[in-house]
């Protein structure tokens, strides 16, 4: 049988059809295939595997962060008595070179993984014919009959009507990865994770950055000490910040340049503009209404704790179901959904204790409660701090900024939260995750022996500082709390500084 465009129409039966080859879809497909299920995966982008995680989100932006640090020499300027400098300004092609290499390698790795597990791959756009039938149109033409369907189509950038997106100077968080000329200046709207990451990346590369946020705080899920320090570091890097403002108008000026008019009436002129204030579920063409799948705000599919939709055999995972929209959680959501589909009884719930990594310059990572969360829950808590620059390894590596904050219960010294801002914070946090998960105490950490010198000493000295806070005096090796240097939410900052000026506090 042939389709309308003359291609052979494939008809085949499966145990599971996965729509989308991003982190969530790939891991679900591979797990089901590992357990001897007949699995198909549908990817609409020909030759592109890995979804946003590989091509427009997780991998490329994190690679650009490392590229910016390399080109700028941010962490090794003046350390070795020899100044290294580029012979010329980095071009857009040079800036994107490593990103493109890593994307290509990751794309091939996802493809190989699917092939190795004998997952059938279909290239084309998927749509529901009914709850057990999915049609594929595109390079491949097929009707796939299946017991279960997993929707893992990811998300795409939200486009407000008043912003004239184009390929030359007005970008979203996907298209910014294809810039043809490196900008001297950029205006970024949205100080969420994506906005803050790109603000610090471009600032590290020497661009003038204007960051606009609609509220008076950024990254509200983080501990306030961390956000204070991030804003301070961004301003030191030359980022101009505007809080409690929105964008009224965006317009091209001449052949190159953008004028952004803020709600205050102020106008900002930059080479390019980046809108980074939200994404929504990628549901176009799926015909979910045909099978009655419930969809909520920002086109996010509604699911239960097993990632099952209101249609019994249809599941959804990853960015398409909304928060937390992380590659790490999406992978495990896919694995958990497969466990519930086929009654595998291995991993059936997503852990409540999730580490968060934000790949700004400097990096941020956290796990457990913030100090604000603990207060709301009525927990009597204390805090201990340690600084990168006071650690021997930190001095060897030339780190002059960054700190760790450990939050613990005053009554039994059980660690309930770990917060880090500084180089490789997203790597260091995993030891902290185990401490919180196992309910370990300050004494437990102090009794660990770490290789010396390593940055893991941050944990030990933060705990010593915590004991100092409990006893009401400075410890033998005092680690002073870093003082934020910014002006937003000043009343909270002043209260925080008063409580922490001598190090840890209770």
C-alpha positions as CSV (number, residue, x, y, z in Angstrom):
1,X,0.0,0.0,0.0
2,X,1.3,3.5,-0.9
3,X,0.7,6.8,0.8
4,X,-0.5,10.0,-0.9
5,X,3.1,11.1,-1.8
6,X,3.9,7.7,-3.3
7,X,5.9,6.2,-0.4
8,X,5.2,2.7,0.8
9,X,2.8,2.8,3.7
10,X,4.2,0.6,6.6
11,X,1.8,-1.1,8.9
12,X,3.2,-2.7,12.0
13,X,2.2,-3.7,15.6
14,X,4.1,-2.7,18.7
15,X,4.0,-2.9,22.5
16,X,5.0,0.7,22.8
17,X,5.2,3.7,20.4
18,X,7.3,6.7,21.7
19,X,6.8,10.1,20.1
20,X,10.0,12.1,20.4
21,X,13.6,11.1,20.8
22,X,14.7,13.5,23.5
23,X,16.1,12.5,26.8
24,X,12.7,11.3,28.1
25,X,11.7,9.4,25.0
26,X,15.0,7.8,24.3
27,X,15.4,6.4,27.8
28,X,11.8,5.1,27.8
29,X,12.2,3.4,24.5
30,X,15.5,1.8,25.4
31,X,14.2,0.5,28.7
32,X,11.1,-1.1,27.2
33,X,13.3,-2.7,24.5
34,X,15.7,-4.0,27.1
35,X,12.7,-5.9,28.6
36,X,12.0,-7.5,25.3
37,X,9.1,-5.2,24.3
38,X,8.5,-4.3,20.6
39,X,9.2,-0.6,20.5
40,X,9.1,2.1,17.9
41,X,10.2,5.7,18.2
42,X,9.1,8.6,16.0
43,X,11.3,11.6,15.4
44,X,10.0,14.5,13.3
45,X,13.4,16.1,12.6
46,X,15.2,14.0,9.9
47,X,18.6,12.8,11.1
48,X,18.3,14.7,14.5
49,X,18.1,12.6,17.6
50,X,18.1,13.7,21.2
51,X,15.5,16.4,21.0
52,X,16.0,19.8,22.8
53,X,18.3,18.2,25.3
54,X,20.9,17.6,22.5
55,X,20.1,20.3,19.9
56,X,18.6,23.4,21.5
57,X,18.7,23.1,25.3
58,X,20.8,21.2,27.8
59,X,23.9,20.2,25.8
60,X,24.5,23.3,23.6
61,X,24.0,26.0,26.2
62,X,26.3,24.2,28.7
63,X,28.9,23.8,26.0
64,X,28.7,27.5,25.2
65,X,29.3,28.2,28.9
66,X,32.6,26.2,28.8
67,X,33.5,27.9,25.5
68,X,33.0,31.4,27.1
69,X,35.2,30.5,30.0
70,X,37.9,29.2,27.7
71,X,38.0,32.2,25.4
72,X,37.8,34.7,28.2
73,X,40.4,32.9,30.5
74,X,38.1,33.8,33.3
75,X,39.5,31.4,35.9
76,X,43.2,31.5,34.9
77,X,44.1,35.1,34.1
78,X,47.4,36.0,35.8
79,X,47.7,32.6,37.6
80,X,50.9,31.4,36.0
81,X,52.8,34.6,35.3
82,X,52.0,34.5,31.6
83,X,49.0,36.2,30.1
84,X,47.4,34.3,27.3
85,X,45.2,36.2,24.9
86,X,43.4,35.6,21.6
87,X,45.0,37.1,18.6
88,X,41.6,38.4,17.5
89,X,38.0,38.6,18.7
90,X,36.2,35.3,18.5
91,X,33.8,35.0,15.6
92,X,30.4,33.5,15.9
93,X,31.7,30.4,14.0
94,X,34.6,30.0,16.5
95,X,32.2,30.6,19.4
96,X,29.8,27.9,18.1
97,X,32.5,25.4,16.9
98,X,32.7,23.3,20.1
99,X,28.9,23.4,20.6
100,X,28.4,22.0,17.1
101,X,31.0,19.2,17.6
102,X,29.4,18.1,20.9
103,X,25.9,18.2,19.4
104,X,27.0,16.0,16.5
105,X,28.6,13.5,18.9
106,X,25.6,13.4,21.2
107,X,23.2,13.1,18.2
108,X,25.1,10.0,16.9
109,X,25.2,8.5,20.4
110,X,21.4,8.6,20.8
111,X,21.0,7.1,17.4
112,X,23.4,4.3,18.2
113,X,21.7,3.6,21.5
114,X,18.3,3.2,19.8
115,X,19.8,1.0,17.1
116,X,21.7,-1.1,19.6
117,X,18.5,-1.9,21.5
118,X,16.7,-2.7,18.2
119,X,14.2,0.1,18.6
120,X,12.5,0.8,15.2
121,X,13.0,4.4,14.1
122,X,10.5,6.3,12.1
123,X,11.2,9.8,10.7
124,X,8.2,12.0,10.3
125,X,5.3,13.8,12.1
126,X,3.2,11.7,14.4
127,X,-0.6,12.0,14.9
128,X,-3.2,10.0,16.6
129,X,-5.8,8.1,14.6
130,X,-7.2,6.6,17.8
131,X,-5.8,5.8,21.2
132,X,-4.0,2.7,19.8
133,X,-3.1,3.9,16.3
134,X,-0.4,6.5,15.4
135,X,0.1,7.7,11.9
136,X,3.6,8.8,10.7
137,X,3.9,11.3,7.8
138,X,7.1,12.5,6.3
139,X,10.3,10.7,5.2
140,X,8.6,7.5,6.5
141,X,4.9,6.8,6.0
142,X,3.3,4.4,8.5
143,X,0.4,3.3,10.6
144,X,1.6,1.9,13.9
145,X,-0.8,-0.1,16.1
146,X,0.3,-0.2,19.7
147,X,-0.7,-1.2,23.2
148,X,0.8,1.9,24.7
149,X,1.8,5.3,23.5
150,X,4.3,7.6,25.2
151,X,4.3,11.3,24.3
152,X,7.7,12.9,24.8
153,X,7.6,15.7,22.3
154,X,9.3,18.3,24.5
155,X,8.6,22.0,24.4
156,X,9.4,25.1,22.3
157,X,9.9,28.8,23.1
158,X,6.9,30.9,23.8
159,X,6.4,33.8,21.3
160,X,4.5,36.8,22.5
161,X,2.6,38.6,19.8
162,X,4.3,41.9,20.3
163,X,7.8,40.7,19.6
164,X,8.8,40.4,15.9
165,X,11.0,37.3,15.9
166,X,13.3,37.0,13.0
167,X,16.5,35.1,12.1
168,X,18.8,38.1,12.0
169,X,18.5,40.0,15.3
170,X,15.4,39.0,17.4
171,X,15.9,35.5,18.8
172,X,14.4,33.0,21.1
173,X,16.2,30.4,23.2
174,X,16.4,28.0,20.3
175,X,17.4,30.3,17.4
176,X,20.1,32.0,19.5
177,X,22.2,29.0,18.9
178,X,22.5,29.8,15.2
179,X,23.8,33.4,15.4
180,X,25.9,34.3,12.4
181,X,27.7,37.2,14.0
182,X,28.9,37.5,17.6
183,X,27.1,40.5,19.1
184,X,28.7,43.5,20.9
185,X,25.5,43.9,22.9
186,X,22.4,42.0,23.7
187,X,19.1,42.6,25.5
188,X,17.7,39.5,27.2
189,X,14.1,39.4,28.5
190,X,13.5,36.9,31.3
191,X,15.8,36.3,34.3
192,X,14.8,32.6,34.7
193,X,17.3,29.8,34.2
194,X,17.7,30.2,30.5
195,X,17.9,34.0,30.6
196,X,20.5,34.0,33.5
197,X,22.6,31.4,31.7
198,X,22.8,33.3,28.5
199,X,23.3,36.7,30.3
200,X,26.5,35.3,32.0
201,X,27.7,33.5,28.9
202,X,27.6,36.6,26.7
203,X,28.9,38.8,29.5
204,X,31.9,36.5,30.0
205,X,32.6,36.7,26.3
206,X,32.7,40.5,26.6
207,X,29.4,41.5,25.2
208,X,27.4,44.3,26.9
209,X,24.3,42.6,28.4
210,X,21.0,44.1,29.5
211,X,18.9,41.7,31.5
212,X,15.2,42.6,32.0
213,X,12.9,40.8,34.6
214,X,9.3,41.3,35.3
215,X,9.6,40.9,39.1
216,X,12.0,42.1,41.8
217,X,13.6,38.7,42.3
218,X,15.3,36.1,40.1
219,X,15.2,32.3,40.4
220,X,12.9,32.4,43.4
221,X,13.3,28.7,44.1
222,X,17.0,29.3,45.1
223,X,18.2,30.4,48.5
224,X,18.4,34.2,48.7
225,X,22.1,34.2,49.6
226,X,22.7,32.5,46.3
227,X,20.6,34.8,44.2
228,X,22.2,37.9,45.9
229,X,25.6,36.6,45.0
230,X,24.6,35.7,41.4
231,X,23.3,39.2,40.8
232,X,26.4,40.7,42.3
233,X,28.6,38.5,40.1
234,X,26.6,39.4,37.0
235,X,26.9,43.1,37.7
236,X,30.7,42.8,38.3
237,X,30.8,41.2,34.8
238,X,29.0,44.3,33.4
239,X,25.4,42.9,33.1
240,X,22.9,45.8,33.4
241,X,19.9,44.6,35.3
242,X,16.3,45.9,35.2
243,X,13.8,44.6,37.7
244,X,10.0,45.0,37.9
245,X,9.8,45.9,34.2
246,X,8.3,44.5,31.1
247,X,8.8,45.0,27.4
248,X,6.4,47.3,25.6
249,X,7.9,47.3,22.2
250,X,10.7,45.7,20.2
251,X,11.7,47.1,16.8
252,X,14.5,46.8,14.3
253,X,16.7,49.8,13.8
254,X,18.5,50.0,10.5
255,X,20.0,47.0,8.9
256,X,21.6,45.9,12.2
257,X,20.3,46.5,15.7
258,X,17.2,46.4,17.9
259,X,15.5,49.0,20.0
260,X,13.7,47.7,23.1
261,X,11.2,50.0,24.9
262,X,10.6,49.0,28.5
263,X,7.5,49.7,30.5
264,X,9.3,52.5,32.3
265,X,9.7,54.3,29.0
266,X,13.4,53.7,28.8
267,X,14.8,52.6,25.5
268,X,17.7,50.1,25.1
269,X,19.5,49.7,21.8
270,X,21.6,46.6,21.3
271,X,22.9,44.5,18.4
272,X,20.5,41.6,19.1
273,X,17.5,40.7,21.3
274,X,16.8,37.4,23.1
275,X,13.4,36.5,24.5
276,X,13.9,33.8,27.2
277,X,10.7,34.0,29.3
278,X,9.0,30.7,29.0
279,X,8.4,27.6,26.9
280,X,5.3,25.6,26.1
281,X,4.4,22.0,25.2
282,X,5.1,20.9,21.6
283,X,1.8,19.4,20.7
284,X,1.3,20.6,17.1
285,X,-0.2,18.1,14.8
286,X,-0.6,15.3,17.4
287,X,-4.4,15.4,17.3
288,X,-4.7,15.0,21.0
289,X,-8.3,16.2,20.9
290,X,-9.1,13.3,18.7
291,X,-8.4,10.9,21.5
292,X,-9.4,13.2,24.3
293,X,-6.1,13.7,26.1
294,X,-6.4,16.6,28.7
295,X,-4.1,19.5,28.2
296,X,-3.4,22.3,30.8
297,X,-1.7,25.7,30.8
298,X,1.1,26.4,28.3
299,X,0.1,23.3,26.4
300,X,1.3,21.0,29.1
301,X,-0.2,17.5,29.1
302,X,-1.9,16.6,32.4
303,X,-0.6,13.3,33.9
304,X,-0.9,11.4,37.2
305,X,1.9,10.2,39.5
306,X,2.6,7.3,37.1
307,X,2.8,9.7,34.1
308,X,-0.5,8.3,32.7
309,X,-2.9,10.8,31.0
310,X,-6.6,10.6,31.4
311,X,-6.6,8.1,28.5
312,X,-5.6,4.9,30.1
313,X,-3.0,3.6,27.6
314,X,-1.4,7.0,26.7
315,X,1.5,8.4,28.9
316,X,3.5,11.6,28.7
317,X,6.9,12.6,30.1
318,X,9.5,15.3,29.9
319,X,9.1,18.9,29.1
320,X,5.7,18.3,27.5
321,X,4.2,17.8,31.0
322,X,5.8,21.0,32.4
323,X,7.7,21.5,35.7
324,X,10.5,20.7,36.4
325,X,11.3,20.3,32.7
326,X,14.9,19.0,33.3
327,X,16.7,16.5,31.1
328,X,17.7,14.5,34.3
329,X,14.1,14.2,35.5
330,X,12.7,13.6,32.0
331,X,15.0,10.5,31.7
332,X,13.7,9.0,34.9
333,X,10.1,9.9,34.1
334,X,10.4,7.9,30.9
335,X,11.8,4.9,32.8
336,X,9.1,5.1,35.5
337,X,6.3,5.4,32.9
338,X,7.6,2.2,31.2
339,X,7.7,0.4,34.6
340,X,4.0,1.3,35.1
341,X,2.9,0.3,31.6
342,X,4.3,-3.2,31.8
343,X,4.3,-3.8,35.5
344,X,8.0,-4.1,35.8
345,X,8.0,-3.1,39.5
346,X,11.6,-1.7,39.5
347,X,11.6,2.1,39.8
348,X,8.1,3.3,40.2
349,X,8.3,6.8,41.6
350,X,10.6,9.8,41.0
351,X,12.6,10.8,44.1
352,X,11.4,13.9,45.8
353,X,15.0,15.0,46.5
354,X,16.2,16.5,43.2
355,X,19.4,18.4,42.7
356,X,19.1,21.6,40.6
357,X,22.0,22.7,38.4
358,X,22.1,26.2,36.8
359,X,24.9,26.6,34.3
360,X,25.5,30.3,34.8
361,X,29.0,31.8,35.2
362,X,29.5,31.0,38.1
363,X,27.6,27.8,38.3
364,X,24.8,27.3,40.9
365,X,23.5,24.0,42.3
366,X,21.3,23.1,45.3
367,X,19.6,20.3,47.0
368,X,17.1,20.1,49.9
369,X,15.6,23.1,51.7
370,X,16.5,26.7,51.4
371,X,16.7,28.8,54.5
372,X,13.4,30.5,53.5
373,X,11.7,27.1,53.1
374,X,12.9,26.0,56.5
375,X,11.5,29.1,58.2
376,X,8.1,28.5,56.5
377,X,8.1,24.9,57.8
378,X,8.9,26.0,61.3
379,X,12.3,24.3,61.4
380,X,14.8,25.7,63.8
381,X,17.9,25.7,61.6
382,X,21.4,27.0,61.6
383,X,23.8,27.7,58.7
384,X,27.5,27.2,58.0
385,X,29.5,28.7,55.1
386,X,32.8,28.0,53.4
387,X,34.5,29.9,50.5
388,X,36.3,28.6,47.5
389,X,39.2,31.0,48.0
390,X,39.9,29.6,51.5
391,X,40.3,26.0,50.3
392,X,43.8,25.0,49.2
393,X,42.5,23.5,46.0
394,X,40.5,26.7,45.4
395,X,43.7,28.7,45.8
396,X,45.6,26.4,43.5
397,X,43.0,26.8,40.8
398,X,42.8,30.6,41.3
399,X,39.1,30.7,42.4
400,X,38.5,34.1,44.1
401,X,34.7,33.9,44.4
402,X,32.1,31.4,45.2
403,X,30.8,29.7,48.4
404,X,29.0,26.8,49.9
405,X,26.1,27.2,52.3
406,X,25.0,24.2,54.5
407,X,21.7,24.3,56.3
408,X,21.1,22.0,59.3
409,X,18.6,21.4,62.0
410,X,19.6,23.1,65.2
411,X,18.4,20.3,67.5
412,X,20.3,17.4,66.0
413,X,22.6,18.9,63.4
414,X,21.1,16.9,60.6
415,X,21.8,18.5,57.2
416,X,18.7,19.6,55.4
417,X,20.0,21.7,52.5
418,X,23.2,22.3,50.5
419,X,23.6,25.4,48.3
420,X,26.7,26.2,46.1
421,X,27.7,29.0,43.8
422,X,31.0,28.6,42.1
423,X,32.9,26.6,39.6
424,X,31.7,22.9,39.0
425,X,28.9,23.5,41.6
426,X,26.7,21.0,39.6
427,X,29.4,18.3,40.2
428,X,30.0,19.0,43.8
429,X,26.3,19.0,44.8
430,X,25.9,15.2,44.5
431,X,27.8,14.5,47.7
432,X,25.5,17.0,49.3
433,X,22.5,15.2,47.9
434,X,23.6,12.0,49.6
435,X,24.1,13.9,52.9
436,X,20.5,15.2,52.8
437,X,19.0,11.9,51.6
438,X,20.8,9.9,54.4
439,X,20.1,12.6,57.0
440,X,23.7,12.8,57.9
441,X,25.0,15.3,60.5
442,X,27.7,17.9,60.8
443,X,29.8,15.4,62.8
444,X,29.4,12.7,60.1
445,X,30.8,15.0,57.5
446,X,33.7,16.2,59.6
447,X,34.6,12.5,60.2
448,X,34.9,11.8,56.5
449,X,38.4,11.8,55.0
450,X,38.7,13.5,51.6
451,X,41.6,13.6,49.2
452,X,43.7,16.7,49.9
453,X,43.6,19.1,48.4
454,X,40.1,18.9,46.8
455,X,37.1,21.2,46.7
456,X,35.2,18.7,48.8
457,X,36.8,20.4,51.8
458,X,34.1,23.0,51.2
459,X,31.8,20.6,53.0
460,X,34.0,20.0,55.9
461,X,34.7,23.7,56.6
462,X,31.1,24.7,56.2
463,X,30.3,22.1,58.9
464,X,33.0,23.5,61.1
465,X,31.5,26.9,60.5
466,X,28.1,25.5,61.5
467,X,29.5,24.3,64.8
468,X,30.9,27.7,65.3
469,X,27.4,29.2,64.8
470,X,26.0,26.7,67.4
471,X,28.6,27.6,70.0
472,X,28.2,31.3,69.4
473,X,31.9,32.0,68.5
474,X,34.2,31.7,65.6
475,X,35.8,28.4,64.8
476,X,39.5,27.7,64.6
477,X,39.5,28.2,60.8
478,X,37.0,30.9,60.3
479,X,35.3,31.2,57.0
480,X,33.5,34.5,56.6
481,X,30.2,34.7,54.9
482,X,30.6,36.4,51.5
483,X,28.8,39.7,51.5
484,X,26.4,40.3,48.6
485,X,27.0,43.4,46.6
486,X,23.8,44.4,44.9
487,X,20.8,46.6,45.3
488,X,17.7,44.5,44.6
489,X,15.6,43.4,47.6
490,X,17.9,45.5,49.8
491,X,15.7,45.0,52.9
492,X,16.2,41.2,52.7
493,X,19.9,41.6,52.0
494,X,20.5,43.8,55.0
495,X,18.7,41.4,57.3
496,X,20.8,38.5,55.9
497,X,24.1,40.4,56.3
498,X,23.2,41.3,59.9
499,X,22.6,37.6,60.7
500,X,25.7,36.3,58.9
501,X,28.4,39.0,59.2
502,X,30.5,36.7,61.5
503,X,30.1,33.5,59.4
504,X,27.4,30.9,60.1
505,X,24.3,31.7,62.0
506,X,21.4,30.2,63.9
